């Protein structure tokens, strides 16, 4: 059995990784957890950052900015 990550947008399942098999396969789709919207994740990060040093807060902001562009251009989809 092989497993890959995907996102269900309410109507379509979009694979986030290349398919690791060839030919026809029976598949099982498992919905693991709902996605949080970007703003609530950002708010959680900002709330937690109050207990961190300024340096750590800047690192977290840089990580957030880098990840915004992670999916751009993949299969014509933009998950940001």
C-alpha positions as CSV (number, residue, x, y, z in Angstrom):
1,X,0.0,0.0,0.0
2,X,1.2,3.5,-0.9
3,X,-0.1,6.7,0.6
4,X,0.2,10.3,-0.7
5,X,-1.1,13.6,0.6
6,X,-4.0,15.4,-1.1
7,X,-6.4,18.3,-0.4
8,X,-10.2,18.1,-0.9
9,X,-11.6,21.5,-1.7
10,X,-15.2,20.6,-1.3
11,X,-15.6,19.2,-4.8
12,X,-12.2,17.9,-6.1
13,X,-9.4,15.9,-4.6
14,X,-6.0,17.5,-5.6
15,X,-2.9,15.4,-5.1
16,X,0.0,17.1,-3.5
17,X,2.6,14.5,-4.5
18,X,3.4,12.5,-7.6
19,X,1.5,9.2,-7.8
20,X,4.0,6.4,-6.8
21,X,2.4,3.6,-8.8
22,X,1.5,2.8,-12.4
23,X,-1.5,1.2,-13.9
24,X,-5.0,0.8,-12.3
25,X,-5.3,0.6,-8.6
26,X,-8.1,0.4,-6.1
27,X,-7.8,3.4,-3.8
28,X,-9.2,4.3,-0.4
29,X,-9.8,8.0,0.4
30,X,-9.5,8.9,4.0
31,X,-10.4,12.4,5.3
32,X,-8.0,13.0,8.1
33,X,-8.8,16.5,9.4
34,X,-10.3,19.7,8.2
35,X,-8.0,22.4,7.0
36,X,-7.9,25.6,9.1
37,X,-8.2,28.8,7.1
38,X,-4.9,30.8,6.6
39,X,-6.0,33.7,8.8
40,X,-6.8,31.5,11.9
41,X,-3.4,29.7,11.6
42,X,-1.7,33.1,11.3
43,X,-3.6,34.4,14.4
44,X,-2.5,31.4,16.4
45,X,1.1,31.9,15.4
46,X,1.0,35.6,16.4
47,X,-0.6,34.7,19.7
48,X,2.1,32.1,20.5
49,X,4.8,34.4,19.3
50,X,4.3,36.7,22.4
51,X,6.2,34.1,24.4
52,X,9.1,34.0,22.0
53,X,12.1,36.3,21.6
54,X,12.0,38.9,18.7
55,X,14.5,36.7,16.8
56,X,12.2,33.7,16.9
57,X,9.2,35.8,15.8
58,X,11.2,37.1,12.8
59,X,12.1,33.5,11.9
60,X,8.5,32.4,12.1
61,X,7.4,35.4,9.9
62,X,10.1,34.4,7.3
63,X,8.9,30.8,7.3
64,X,5.3,31.9,6.8
65,X,6.3,34.1,3.8
66,X,8.3,31.2,2.2
67,X,5.5,28.8,2.6
68,X,3.0,31.1,0.9
69,X,4.8,30.3,-2.4
70,X,5.4,26.6,-1.8
71,X,2.4,25.4,-4.0
72,X,2.4,28.2,-6.6
73,X,2.7,26.8,-10.1
74,X,2.2,23.2,-9.2
75,X,-0.2,21.7,-11.7
76,X,-1.7,25.1,-12.3
77,X,-3.2,25.2,-8.8
78,X,-2.5,27.8,-6.1
79,X,-3.3,26.7,-2.6
80,X,-2.1,29.9,-0.9
